[in-house]
Amino acid sequence: MTLRNGFPAVSDAADQFDIRAALRATTAQDANGNIKTGVSITAKSLTGLVTAGNGMNSDIAAFDAVTNRYGPVWLSNDGTISVKHAAAPSANSRIDLICIKQNETASPASDPTDGPEAIIVTGTPAVDPVTPATPEGALALARVTIPSTATSMTSTGVIYEQMYPFTASAGADLLFRSETEKDAWTPWEGQKCRLLDGNEYQAKSGVWVSLTPVTGRVKMPYSDRYITLVRVGRIVTACAYITLTSNFNQVGNVSVNETIPEGFRPSGDSRAVMRGTDNSGATSFYLYGTADGKMVLNGTGYTSRFVGISGCWITE
């Protein structure tokens, strides 16, 4: 390891790898220092960059992207470009992979040419085709399923799937397409992200914790109504205003049949506590829940009483 030449600097000594190393400071990284390759977030990239063109062509809309070739390489496409697929297979179907890449002949790369390129990796026809591998140093933008009946990219059965990841500046919140893509990223402590569906997360002890409210419910014992549960991160709140359908008088902790659903149960070193009271004070009870979801009831309740219930605890 060494301290690299600065960029920019009056010495003008920085080579391409010094510059790429310097650009790492501007690009989001995971806990292991891997840069977040992908496409910059724009209105167009959110809706889909790769679409069907004329004949057997696919069109790639304008974008800015970061690829990784021994460090971040920034690529920009300032207008729509077309790439041509091979003719449809004679039988079954295949998956073509549409990629962008910065070719380099200089060591340690060994490409036959220099310069940016949009390429199609043609898949192998099969009854159940698989996606071909992404070439080294390339960024996959989309995969396209092409059936044997296709005569153009707008033919019935041609399916486009956008698959490019999204890049981000260092320290910025990340954007992932799916839970699978999110879980493949190794976050640093406190890093935040969101999915295309709007759900937000923050890394805590190496695990993505949801910051988006999640709603559940648990049935109130001695009632036909439910207590509403809301989880934000690891905090669960409980609330309800319900009527009781049966009397009870539990002077000690008595087990009940109702259970707290998974995802809302208290952590192993705590327990859920919910208290219910009415305006007169005649009805007053506690519901306690454990990490396995089981609950016990302690207190008094009367039929037809309107009861306010509240609670708060930490979940796993």
Backbone bond lengths (Angstrom), bond angles and torsions (degrees), N, CA, C in turn:
res aa  C-N    CA-C-N  psi(-1)  N-CA   C-N-CA  omega(-1)  CA-C   N-CA-C  phi
1 M - - - 1.465 - - 1.521 109.18 -
2 T 1.326 115.31 146.20 1.464 118.66 -177.54 1.519 109.63 -149.51
3 L 1.332 115.64 158.15 1.451 121.18 173.57 1.518 108.07 -79.48
4 R 1.325 117.00 118.62 1.462 121.16 -173.00 1.526 112.25 -82.11
5 N 1.321 114.47 161.43 1.455 120.40 173.81 1.526 110.09 -62.45
6 G 1.329 115.35 138.66 1.453 120.02 -177.59 1.518 112.82 -74.31
7 F 1.327 114.68 158.62 1.468 121.20 178.14 1.518 108.23 -143.35
8 P 1.357 118.46 127.82 1.475 125.40 -13.25 1.526 110.58 -75.02
9 A 1.311 115.99 159.39 1.463 121.28 179.09 1.521 108.24 -152.86
10 V 1.325 116.32 153.01 1.462 120.52 -176.70 1.526 111.81 -64.99
11 S 1.337 117.51 -25.01 1.455 120.66 -179.68 1.512 112.42 -68.55
12 D 1.344 116.69 -24.29 1.464 122.45 -177.64 1.530 111.31 55.34
13 A 1.341 114.50 32.48 1.461 119.45 -176.22 1.521 113.34 -91.78
14 A 1.330 117.43 -11.31 1.463 120.26 -175.84 1.521 110.86 -68.83
15 D 1.350 115.99 126.55 1.462 119.49 174.45 1.522 109.03 -91.60
16 Q 1.342 117.36 -175.50 1.460 120.76 -175.62 1.516 112.35 -61.13
17 F 1.334 117.24 -33.84 1.455 119.17 -178.52 1.528 111.55 -77.38
18 D 1.330 117.13 -31.37 1.463 120.12 172.23 1.530 109.89 -62.58
19 I 1.334 115.60 -42.34 1.470 119.85 -178.77 1.521 110.67 -66.00
20 R 1.336 117.07 -42.24 1.473 120.25 178.58 1.524 110.56 -63.37
21 A 1.321 115.66 -39.04 1.463 118.86 178.03 1.527 110.37 -62.85
22 A 1.340 116.24 -39.41 1.461 119.84 179.17 1.521 111.37 -66.93
23 L 1.345 116.80 -35.32 1.464 120.46 -178.56 1.533 112.68 -69.86
24 R 1.325 117.13 -16.24 1.463 119.50 176.90 1.526 111.18 -58.18
25 A 1.337 115.66 -31.80 1.468 119.53 -177.78 1.523 112.16 -66.58
26 T 1.323 117.57 -15.89 1.465 120.82 -178.00 1.524 112.88 -98.98
27 T 1.342 117.57 -6.85 1.460 121.86 -171.50 1.516 110.65 -115.62
28 A 1.315 116.32 140.46 1.464 121.54 178.94 1.527 110.23 -58.75
29 Q 1.332 115.68 142.30 1.464 121.70 179.71 1.521 109.61 -132.88
30 D 1.352 115.51 156.81 1.455 119.06 175.47 1.526 109.40 -89.08
31 A 1.327 116.60 -174.27 1.453 121.37 -175.08 1.524 111.99 -64.89
32 N 1.341 117.21 -20.60 1.455 121.21 -179.70 1.531 112.58 -98.15
33 G 1.347 117.10 4.86 1.449 120.95 178.48 1.517 114.87 87.17
34 N 1.347 117.78 7.01 1.458 120.45 176.74 1.526 109.85 -75.50
35 I 1.344 116.91 132.49 1.457 119.76 -176.69 1.524 110.82 -76.37
36 K 1.329 115.86 155.00 1.466 122.34 179.91 1.520 108.66 -89.17
37 T 1.326 116.28 91.90 1.456 119.71 176.04 1.525 109.21 -72.80
38 G 1.328 116.04 157.90 1.454 119.34 177.92 1.512 112.23 147.32
39 V 1.320 114.81 -167.63 1.461 123.70 -176.12 1.527 109.08 -103.32
40 S 1.317 116.92 140.69 1.467 120.71 176.38 1.525 110.28 -63.98
41 I 1.315 116.10 147.37 1.466 121.37 -177.76 1.523 109.86 -78.68
42 T 1.314 115.85 118.49 1.461 122.70 174.14 1.520 107.82 -138.40
43 A 1.330 116.33 171.15 1.462 119.73 178.28 1.524 110.69 -58.20
44 K 1.337 116.67 -39.13 1.456 119.82 -178.23 1.518 112.03 -73.51
45 S 1.335 117.52 -41.97 1.464 118.77 -178.57 1.522 111.36 -66.63
46 L 1.320 117.63 -25.09 1.461 119.96 177.05 1.524 112.51 -73.10
47 T 1.342 116.90 -26.01 1.467 119.65 -178.60 1.520 112.40 -96.41
48 G 1.332 119.06 -21.01 1.447 120.71 177.96 1.515 112.87 131.31
49 L 1.336 116.70 121.13 1.456 121.14 -176.31 1.526 112.94 -87.89
50 V 1.314 117.67 -29.42 1.459 121.39 -172.73 1.524 109.63 -106.63
51 T 1.331 116.40 124.03 1.461 121.91 -177.72 1.518 109.51 -137.57
52 A 1.337 115.76 169.37 1.460 121.32 178.67 1.517 110.38 -71.19
53 G 1.341 116.34 135.86 1.450 122.16 176.05 1.518 110.87 -109.54
54 N 1.315 116.55 -156.58 1.460 121.15 178.88 1.527 110.43 -77.07
55 G 1.318 116.13 142.35 1.453 120.57 177.84 1.513 112.08 57.65
56 M 1.326 116.55 -129.60 1.462 121.48 -179.64 1.523 111.35 -96.18
57 N 1.327 116.51 24.37 1.466 120.69 179.20 1.528 111.73 -94.75
58 S 1.325 115.21 147.47 1.459 122.07 166.85 1.519 107.94 -111.08
59 D 1.334 116.44 141.82 1.458 122.38 179.80 1.520 110.20 -101.78
60 I 1.323 116.19 136.86 1.466 122.65 176.74 1.517 107.92 -114.56
61 A 1.318 117.34 118.56 1.462 121.96 -177.90 1.524 110.94 -75.50
62 A 1.332 115.87 169.61 1.462 121.99 179.92 1.526 110.77 -61.16
63 F 1.322 115.81 144.83 1.465 120.49 -179.86 1.520 109.45 -161.90
64 D 1.326 115.32 164.92 1.462 123.82 167.05 1.517 106.66 -121.81
65 A 1.325 117.12 137.04 1.457 119.81 -174.17 1.517 111.20 -143.25
66 V 1.328 114.68 162.54 1.464 122.54 173.40 1.525 107.53 -121.79
67 T 1.321 117.16 122.07 1.459 121.86 173.21 1.528 108.16 -109.41
68 N 1.318 116.75 176.76 1.461 120.60 -177.57 1.523 109.58 -127.21
69 R 1.315 115.28 109.10 1.458 120.90 173.07 1.522 107.37 -130.59
70 Y 1.333 115.09 83.99 1.466 121.30 -176.39 1.529 110.53 61.10
71 G 1.318 114.57 35.65 1.454 122.88 -176.82 1.521 108.64 131.27
72 P 1.328 117.95 164.95 1.465 120.17 -176.77 1.516 112.82 -66.72
73 V 1.337 114.98 135.97 1.459 122.76 173.98 1.516 107.27 -124.38
74 W 1.305 117.08 124.68 1.463 121.65 -178.84 1.524 109.84 -91.08
75 L 1.327 116.03 128.82 1.460 122.17 177.68 1.518 109.18 -120.84
76 S 1.312 116.89 141.55 1.459 121.07 179.40 1.516 109.48 -131.49
77 N 1.319 116.20 134.63 1.457 122.57 173.98 1.523 106.86 -117.53
78 D 1.334 117.96 117.42 1.463 120.12 -171.58 1.525 114.05 -97.96
79 G 1.325 117.74 10.42 1.465 120.41 176.97 1.517 110.31 -170.25
80 T 1.330 116.64 172.65 1.452 120.33 -177.88 1.530 111.00 -69.72
81 I 1.326 116.15 131.34 1.463 122.28 174.95 1.518 108.70 -122.29
82 S 1.334 116.66 154.47 1.465 121.65 -178.02 1.517 110.46 -116.96
83 V 1.311 115.67 143.05 1.464 122.16 174.15 1.523 107.37 -127.06
84 K 1.328 116.82 142.82 1.452 120.71 -173.06 1.524 112.14 -105.08
85 H 1.335 114.65 131.16 1.459 121.27 177.12 1.521 110.41 -86.08
86 A 1.305 115.58 156.63 1.459 120.14 170.26 1.528 108.62 -67.87
87 A 1.330 116.00 162.22 1.466 120.11 178.18 1.521 110.07 -57.99
88 A 1.319 115.87 154.66 1.462 121.34 179.58 1.526 110.06 -57.43
89 P 1.323 117.45 150.20 1.474 119.37 179.33 1.526 111.20 -65.04
90 S 1.317 116.45 155.55 1.465 120.60 -178.93 1.518 111.89 -72.78
91 A 1.331 116.68 -20.50 1.462 121.14 177.92 1.523 108.85 -151.16
92 N 1.335 114.95 157.86 1.466 121.60 179.59 1.534 110.77 60.59
93 S 1.308 117.39 -144.65 1.468 121.69 178.96 1.518 108.45 -149.43
94 R 1.337 115.70 168.68 1.460 120.20 178.32 1.525 108.66 -140.82
95 I 1.336 114.88 165.49 1.462 121.71 176.34 1.516 108.34 -116.12
96 D 1.335 116.03 121.94 1.467 121.59 174.43 1.524 109.28 -98.91
97 L 1.320 116.39 143.41 1.461 122.33 -179.84 1.525 108.66 -110.33
98 I 1.328 116.41 124.71 1.464 121.90 179.75 1.525 108.60 -101.50
99 C 1.338 116.37 124.54 1.464 121.47 -173.01 1.524 110.93 -133.22
100 I 1.325 115.33 165.04 1.461 122.45 167.93 1.522 107.39 -123.46
101 K 1.320 115.00 152.94 1.458 118.56 -175.95 1.522 110.14 -158.20
102 Q 1.314 116.52 144.92 1.451 122.65 169.86 1.523 107.10 -97.52
103 N 1.338 116.29 106.52 1.467 120.27 179.03 1.524 110.36 -77.01
104 E 1.331 115.51 144.64 1.459 121.30 179.19 1.525 109.69 -145.72
105 T 1.316 115.82 132.17 1.455 120.15 177.09 1.520 112.41 -90.37
106 A 1.347 116.33 -22.04 1.469 120.38 -175.68 1.519 110.84 -71.53
107 S 1.333 116.05 141.88 1.461 122.27 176.30 1.526 109.78 -59.98
108 P 1.335 119.64 142.50 1.467 127.09 9.82 1.526 114.90 -85.28
109 A 1.354 119.33 -1.98 1.454 121.05 174.10 1.526 109.44 -74.75
110 S 1.308 116.53 162.79 1.472 119.34 -178.55 1.522 110.89 -145.91
111 D 1.343 117.16 40.65 1.460 120.78 177.85 1.528 109.73 -73.50
112 P 1.324 117.52 155.37 1.478 119.47 -179.43 1.521 113.42 -72.62
113 T 1.343 117.72 -19.99 1.465 121.41 -178.89 1.519 109.80 -138.56
114 D 1.331 115.37 168.72 1.460 121.72 173.08 1.530 108.98 -105.96
115 G 1.342 116.20 151.46 1.456 120.20 173.38 1.516 113.66 116.68
116 P 1.348 115.83 164.99 1.462 120.38 -178.71 1.525 110.60 -76.56
117 E 1.339 115.16 153.64 1.455 119.84 -178.32 1.524 109.81 -154.11
118 A 1.325 115.40 139.44 1.461 121.72 168.71 1.518 106.56 -100.37
119 I 1.313 117.31 125.42 1.466 120.76 -172.60 1.519 111.27 -129.17
120 I 1.317 115.76 156.39 1.457 122.73 173.08 1.518 108.06 -116.42
121 V 1.327 116.40 124.59 1.460 121.41 172.41 1.522 105.94 -95.70
122 T 1.310 116.61 111.18 1.466 121.71 -175.32 1.519 110.22 -78.94
123 G 1.317 115.72 127.02 1.450 120.76 -178.44 1.517 113.36 -80.27
124 T 1.319 116.20 176.29 1.465 123.39 179.62 1.525 109.88 -98.73
125 P 1.339 118.55 126.28 1.466 120.53 179.61 1.529 111.61 -61.52
126 A 1.318 115.51 141.19 1.460 120.91 178.79 1.521 108.84 -165.14
127 V 1.323 115.88 163.28 1.463 120.28 175.16 1.523 109.10 -61.36
128 D 1.336 116.27 -41.26 1.464 122.76 177.45 1.524 107.92 -123.79
129 P 1.343 118.41 80.28 1.468 120.52 -171.86 1.521 112.11 -68.91
130 V 1.343 114.53 155.24 1.459 120.65 178.29 1.519 109.10 -114.71
131 T 1.334 115.04 158.13 1.462 120.77 179.23 1.525 109.91 -76.86
132 P 1.326 119.07 127.96 1.468 120.16 179.10 1.530 111.18 -66.43
133 A 1.321 115.54 159.71 1.466 121.09 -177.68 1.523 110.78 -69.98
134 T 1.324 115.04 147.06 1.461 121.32 176.23 1.523 109.30 -77.23
135 P 1.327 118.57 128.59 1.473 119.96 179.68 1.526 111.72 -60.50
136 E 1.312 115.86 151.44 1.466 121.03 -179.96 1.527 109.85 -59.10
137 G 1.329 115.38 130.35 1.453 121.36 178.85 1.507 115.21 83.43
138 A 1.343 118.22 -3.98 1.463 121.52 -178.56 1.527 110.50 -94.12
139 L 1.316 115.69 162.37 1.464 122.95 175.15 1.524 107.84 -118.83
140 A 1.324 116.92 118.02 1.462 121.28 179.92 1.525 109.79 -75.01
141 L 1.325 116.35 129.58 1.461 121.66 179.89 1.523 112.44 -98.82
142 A 1.334 116.93 -42.48 1.465 120.18 -176.06 1.515 109.65 -159.93
143 R 1.323 115.08 158.04 1.463 120.33 169.76 1.513 108.12 -120.95
144 V 1.326 115.42 145.60 1.454 121.08 -174.97 1.520 108.87 -129.51
145 T 1.321 116.13 123.18 1.456 120.98 175.35 1.524 108.63 -88.13
146 I 1.338 115.90 124.87 1.465 121.86 -176.87 1.516 109.18 -120.36
147 P 1.336 118.64 112.98 1.469 120.96 179.01 1.526 110.96 -80.13
148 S 1.316 115.86 165.46 1.471 120.45 -178.96 1.522 111.95 -65.15
149 T 1.326 117.98 -20.50 1.464 121.60 -177.60 1.522 113.30 -84.54
150 A 1.332 118.00 -4.13 1.465 120.88 -175.43 1.526 111.26 -73.57
151 T 1.312 115.61 132.73 1.470 121.58 172.72 1.529 111.08 -112.03
152 S 1.325 116.26 -11.07 1.462 122.53 175.25 1.521 107.31 -155.63
153 M 1.325 116.20 172.29 1.464 119.92 -178.80 1.519 112.45 -77.10
154 T 1.320 117.05 -4.01 1.466 120.72 174.29 1.521 111.75 -101.82
155 S 1.331 117.65 5.58 1.465 121.40 -179.55 1.521 110.95 -67.45
156 T 1.329 115.38 153.92 1.455 121.35 175.59 1.525 110.10 -58.87
157 G 1.317 116.52 134.76 1.458 121.18 178.47 1.511 114.52 97.44
158 V 1.346 117.86 -14.24 1.462 120.36 174.87 1.532 108.19 -77.28
159 I 1.318 116.98 125.01 1.467 121.72 -174.38 1.524 109.79 -123.29
160 Y 1.336 115.78 123.96 1.469 122.04 176.35 1.525 109.40 -99.04
161 E 1.319 116.76 133.23 1.467 122.65 174.30 1.530 108.51 -126.94
162 Q 1.329 115.51 112.97 1.469 119.43 175.67 1.523 108.05 -69.94
163 M 1.314 117.52 132.54 1.465 119.21 -177.10 1.528 113.22 -135.58
164 Y 1.336 117.44 2.51 1.461 118.51 -179.88 1.530 110.08 -65.96
165 P 1.331 116.50 138.93 1.465 119.29 173.06 1.523 109.26 -77.78
166 F 1.321 115.81 170.98 1.461 121.76 176.73 1.523 109.18 -108.05
167 T 1.322 116.25 135.52 1.455 119.88 176.60 1.530 109.32 -92.75
168 A 1.330 115.95 175.11 1.463 120.88 -179.63 1.519 108.99 -157.15
169 S 1.312 115.94 159.19 1.460 121.12 174.81 1.519 109.97 -73.81
170 A 1.307 116.65 157.36 1.462 120.86 178.31 1.524 110.46 -56.84
171 G 1.323 116.50 130.37 1.455 122.04 178.55 1.510 114.94 85.82
172 A 1.346 117.87 -10.66 1.460 120.54 -178.72 1.521 110.75 -81.01
173 D 1.334 115.89 159.34 1.453 120.21 173.77 1.527 109.52 -65.04
174 L 1.325 116.56 144.20 1.457 122.04 -179.22 1.522 110.89 -93.15
175 L 1.319 116.39 158.33 1.460 122.25 175.61 1.516 108.17 -124.58
176 F 1.341 116.40 126.50 1.460 122.25 177.76 1.522 110.05 -119.71
177 R 1.324 115.73 151.29 1.457 120.41 179.28 1.530 112.21 -75.02
178 S 1.332 116.13 -34.67 1.463 119.63 -169.82 1.515 111.09 -149.96
179 E 1.330 115.59 170.44 1.456 121.30 174.47 1.525 110.22 -62.37
180 T 1.333 116.96 -38.77 1.461 120.82 -179.40 1.525 110.98 -61.86
181 E 1.332 116.40 -45.49 1.465 120.21 178.80 1.520 110.68 -65.22
182 K 1.322 116.65 -40.47 1.477 120.65 178.80 1.524 110.82 -61.90
183 D 1.319 116.79 -45.68 1.460 120.34 -175.11 1.522 112.70 -72.09
184 A 1.344 117.27 -16.86 1.465 120.34 176.84 1.527 112.13 -79.78
185 W 1.327 117.01 -12.95 1.469 122.57 179.97 1.521 109.02 -88.62
186 T 1.333 116.94 137.39 1.467 121.77 177.73 1.526 108.48 -98.86
187 P 1.332 118.39 101.12 1.467 120.06 -172.73 1.519 112.49 -80.97
188 W 1.334 115.02 154.04 1.448 118.70 168.18 1.530 108.95 -87.93
189 E 1.313 115.52 159.83 1.463 120.95 -174.39 1.530 111.78 -57.23
190 G 1.322 116.14 123.54 1.451 121.61 178.14 1.509 114.45 92.05
191 Q 1.340 118.39 -8.31 1.460 120.65 179.81 1.529 110.23 -61.88
192 K 1.334 116.36 142.63 1.457 121.32 -178.03 1.520 110.48 -115.21
193 C 1.325 115.39 153.43 1.461 120.45 176.59 1.517 109.25 -153.34
194 R 1.319 115.07 169.02 1.459 120.92 171.59 1.517 108.78 -143.55
195 L 1.314 115.80 158.67 1.453 121.80 176.03 1.520 109.88 -98.78
196 L 1.320 116.18 166.52 1.460 119.89 178.61 1.521 111.71 -60.86
197 D 1.335 117.43 -24.64 1.466 119.48 178.55 1.526 112.84 -80.06
198 G 1.348 117.30 -0.83 1.464 121.22 176.13 1.510 115.05 98.25
199 N 1.328 119.04 -12.01 1.458 120.86 179.62 1.524 110.42 -67.11
200 E 1.337 116.48 135.89 1.455 122.05 -176.36 1.521 110.65 -113.43
201 Y 1.358 114.69 148.67 1.459 120.72 -177.01 1.530 109.54 -140.63
202 Q 1.348 114.42 158.93 1.456 120.94 172.30 1.519 108.14 -138.66
203 A 1.342 116.32 141.78 1.453 121.06 -177.82 1.522 110.52 -78.69
204 K 1.319 115.58 126.18 1.466 122.56 176.00 1.521 108.12 -131.58
205 S 1.335 116.71 117.36 1.463 122.08 -179.59 1.522 111.56 54.28
206 G 1.319 116.49 40.52 1.451 121.37 176.37 1.511 115.65 81.14
207 V 1.339 117.96 5.63 1.461 121.97 -177.75 1.522 109.05 -123.16
208 W 1.337 116.82 138.03 1.462 120.71 175.05 1.528 109.86 -73.74
209 V 1.320 116.49 121.01 1.469 122.53 179.28 1.520 108.47 -108.79
210 S 1.320 117.08 129.46 1.460 121.21 -177.08 1.523 111.26 -66.92
211 L 1.328 115.88 134.24 1.457 121.90 173.19 1.529 110.78 -104.10
212 T 1.323 116.48 -0.61 1.459 121.77 -179.12 1.523 109.13 -92.55
213 P 1.316 118.51 130.36 1.466 119.73 179.63 1.526 111.87 -56.12
214 V 1.343 114.88 130.97 1.458 122.10 176.40 1.525 107.52 -118.97
215 T 1.323 116.79 130.50 1.469 121.44 -174.37 1.521 111.25 -106.12
216 G 1.310 115.71 138.64 1.462 122.88 173.51 1.516 108.96 -143.34
217 R 1.325 116.76 -169.23 1.456 119.72 178.19 1.521 110.27 -159.48
218 V 1.318 114.91 158.58 1.453 122.00 175.02 1.524 107.79 -137.21
219 K 1.322 116.82 137.86 1.463 120.72 -178.16 1.526 110.46 -70.14
220 M 1.318 115.61 136.29 1.460 121.47 176.31 1.524 109.74 -78.01
221 P 1.341 118.16 125.30 1.460 119.47 175.29 1.539 111.10 -57.39
222 Y 1.325 117.07 147.11 1.463 123.55 179.39 1.533 111.75 61.88
223 S 1.320 115.33 30.59 1.457 120.24 178.58 1.523 108.65 -154.48
224 D 1.328 116.16 159.51 1.470 120.03 174.19 1.525 110.93 -100.83
225 R 1.325 117.54 11.95 1.459 123.24 -178.57 1.538 110.90 -107.77
226 Y 1.346 114.65 172.30 1.463 120.18 -175.02 1.524 111.45 -122.79
227 I 1.340 114.60 150.86 1.454 122.74 173.07 1.528 107.60 -93.34
228 T 1.323 117.85 128.24 1.464 122.29 179.63 1.521 110.40 -81.52
229 L 1.347 115.68 132.41 1.460 122.34 177.99 1.532 108.66 -114.19
230 V 1.317 116.93 135.58 1.464 121.85 177.51 1.519 108.37 -130.13
231 R 1.350 116.53 124.94 1.454 121.23 179.11 1.518 110.21 -111.72
232 V 1.332 117.07 128.27 1.460 123.82 171.78 1.516 106.91 -126.85
233 G 1.339 116.87 113.65 1.451 119.05 -172.38 1.518 108.96 64.51
234 R 1.320 116.65 -126.04 1.472 120.80 178.48 1.523 112.28 -100.87
235 I 1.324 117.70 4.12 1.455 121.67 -178.04 1.525 110.05 -95.06
236 V 1.331 116.40 125.95 1.465 122.48 176.11 1.526 108.88 -113.47
237 T 1.321 116.38 131.08 1.459 121.04 172.67 1.517 108.72 -115.85
238 A 1.321 115.50 149.73 1.466 122.45 178.96 1.515 108.75 -125.77
239 C 1.327 117.31 138.26 1.459 120.33 177.03 1.523 110.08 -153.69
240 A 1.314 115.65 149.88 1.468 121.42 177.39 1.519 108.83 -169.17
241 Y 1.327 115.69 155.76 1.465 122.85 169.01 1.519 104.97 -135.85
242 I 1.328 115.60 100.24 1.463 120.82 -168.65 1.526 110.75 -132.84
243 T 1.332 114.75 172.09 1.469 121.39 174.17 1.522 109.23 -110.36
244 L 1.325 115.43 147.62 1.465 121.09 175.99 1.526 109.21 -89.84
245 T 1.326 116.16 146.80 1.474 120.97 -179.94 1.521 112.21 -108.05
246 S 1.346 117.16 -6.27 1.468 120.84 179.16 1.524 108.99 -146.19
247 N 1.334 115.17 153.97 1.460 120.86 174.68 1.534 109.94 -80.56
248 F 1.333 116.09 150.85 1.466 119.60 170.87 1.517 108.39 -152.84
249 N 1.313 113.97 152.80 1.459 120.77 178.37 1.519 107.35 -147.37
250 Q 1.340 115.03 89.88 1.454 121.37 -176.07 1.525 108.50 -105.13
251 V 1.325 116.05 105.67 1.462 119.77 -177.29 1.532 111.90 -80.94
252 G 1.326 116.95 -14.17 1.465 121.89 175.79 1.522 108.99 -130.52
253 N 1.302 116.35 176.77 1.454 119.67 178.30 1.523 110.07 -71.65
254 V 1.336 116.18 116.96 1.458 122.09 -178.23 1.530 108.95 -118.51
255 S 1.328 116.86 130.39 1.460 121.09 -179.39 1.524 110.53 -65.60
256 V 1.331 115.69 143.38 1.468 122.27 175.96 1.529 108.05 -121.64
257 N 1.329 116.09 163.96 1.457 120.58 -175.39 1.526 113.18 -78.51
258 E 1.322 117.16 -25.79 1.452 121.00 -176.85 1.544 111.13 -68.61
259 T 1.338 117.31 147.00 1.459 121.25 -179.98 1.529 110.61 -132.19
260 I 1.314 115.22 149.01 1.471 121.32 175.71 1.536 108.06 -74.96
261 P 1.331 119.37 131.53 1.470 120.44 -177.84 1.523 112.49 -68.62
262 E 1.329 116.11 155.38 1.458 121.36 176.63 1.525 109.68 -59.62
263 G 1.332 115.62 146.46 1.453 120.84 -176.76 1.515 112.58 94.01
264 F 1.345 116.79 -14.44 1.459 121.59 179.65 1.533 111.50 -125.45
265 R 1.301 116.68 -0.19 1.461 120.08 -176.81 1.526 110.83 -75.18
266 P 1.338 117.33 150.19 1.467 120.17 -177.36 1.523 111.24 -68.80
267 S 1.329 116.41 157.27 1.452 121.31 176.89 1.523 109.40 -66.86
268 G 1.332 115.55 165.02 1.449 119.95 -174.46 1.513 114.66 -62.88
269 D 1.333 117.73 -23.54 1.462 120.52 -178.04 1.527 112.42 -101.10
270 S 1.327 116.95 15.69 1.465 120.10 178.31 1.522 108.98 -145.60
271 R 1.319 116.78 -178.55 1.462 120.26 175.86 1.510 109.17 -145.71
272 A 1.321 113.95 154.78 1.453 119.89 177.85 1.527 109.14 -77.55
273 V 1.314 116.26 137.15 1.455 121.80 177.72 1.520 108.33 -129.13
274 M 1.334 116.08 122.00 1.458 122.23 175.39 1.512 108.91 -126.36
275 R 1.334 116.05 132.92 1.448 120.09 -179.96 1.520 109.55 -115.67
276 G 1.339 115.56 139.79 1.453 121.14 176.95 1.517 111.83 -126.23
277 T 1.338 116.68 134.14 1.463 121.50 178.41 1.525 109.19 -143.86
278 D 1.344 115.53 158.06 1.464 119.19 170.25 1.526 108.93 -113.54
279 N 1.325 116.46 175.71 1.464 120.58 -174.78 1.519 112.94 -65.46
280 S 1.339 117.05 -31.04 1.470 119.95 -176.51 1.511 112.55 -81.04
281 G 1.328 116.68 -20.24 1.451 119.69 -176.25 1.507 113.28 86.89
282 A 1.335 117.34 -4.24 1.461 120.13 179.47 1.520 111.35 -68.52
283 T 1.325 115.80 -33.80 1.468 121.01 177.10 1.514 108.58 -103.87
284 S 1.326 115.82 122.22 1.460 121.45 178.64 1.526 108.34 -155.13
285 F 1.322 116.02 123.67 1.470 118.72 -176.48 1.521 110.22 -152.97
286 Y 1.331 114.22 166.35 1.457 122.45 173.46 1.527 109.68 -124.85
287 L 1.312 116.23 141.59 1.458 123.00 170.22 1.522 107.36 -113.15
288 Y 1.320 116.79 125.31 1.453 121.14 178.26 1.526 108.87 -112.70
289 G 1.346 117.23 134.77 1.456 121.90 178.54 1.512 111.38 -122.11
290 T 1.326 116.80 147.28 1.457 122.11 -178.27 1.527 110.22 -111.33
291 A 1.336 115.54 176.68 1.460 120.77 -174.56 1.521 113.05 -63.51
292 D 1.333 118.14 -22.26 1.464 120.34 177.47 1.526 112.65 -91.31
293 G 1.349 116.34 5.95 1.455 120.99 175.90 1.518 114.76 90.65
294 K 1.317 118.10 -10.25 1.461 120.52 -178.86 1.527 110.46 -71.23
295 M 1.365 115.30 146.84 1.463 119.95 -177.34 1.521 110.83 -127.38
296 V 1.331 114.21 152.40 1.461 121.85 171.44 1.520 108.30 -125.79
297 L 1.351 115.82 153.47 1.463 123.04 -176.98 1.513 109.46 -118.71
298 N 1.308 116.68 138.13 1.461 122.06 178.67 1.525 107.96 -139.80
299 G 1.351 117.87 116.97 1.451 120.36 177.07 1.514 112.54 140.38
300 T 1.335 115.09 -164.55 1.460 122.02 -173.09 1.519 110.70 -126.73
301 G 1.354 115.77 139.83 1.454 120.31 176.42 1.518 110.69 -146.56
302 Y 1.338 116.08 151.14 1.459 121.08 -177.09 1.529 110.80 -126.63
303 T 1.322 114.42 144.76 1.457 121.65 179.79 1.526 111.45 -53.79
304 S 1.336 114.91 140.21 1.462 124.41 175.85 1.523 114.17 70.87
305 R 1.327 117.30 5.10 1.454 119.35 175.56 1.530 110.38 -74.88
306 F 1.335 118.12 136.37 1.460 122.24 171.68 1.531 107.68 -83.58
307 V 1.291 115.85 122.38 1.463 121.47 -171.76 1.530 109.88 -121.57
308 G 1.324 115.81 129.80 1.463 120.81 172.15 1.522 109.42 -93.44
309 I 1.328 116.46 131.96 1.471 121.66 -176.58 1.517 109.06 -124.42
310 S 1.331 116.92 135.91 1.459 121.21 177.24 1.518 109.20 -146.54
311 G 1.331 115.19 156.26 1.456 120.36 178.87 1.513 111.08 -172.92
312 C 1.334 116.43 165.72 1.455 121.37 179.86 1.528 108.45 -159.49
313 W 1.356 117.08 138.06 1.456 120.47 179.10 1.531 109.93 -158.66
314 I 1.348 114.75 174.03 1.459 122.39 179.58 1.533 108.57 -101.56
315 T 1.335 115.74 133.51 1.457 120.26 177.42 1.529 109.81 -109.55
316 E 1.331 115.92 168.86 1.466 120.31 177.15 1.513 110.90 -70.41
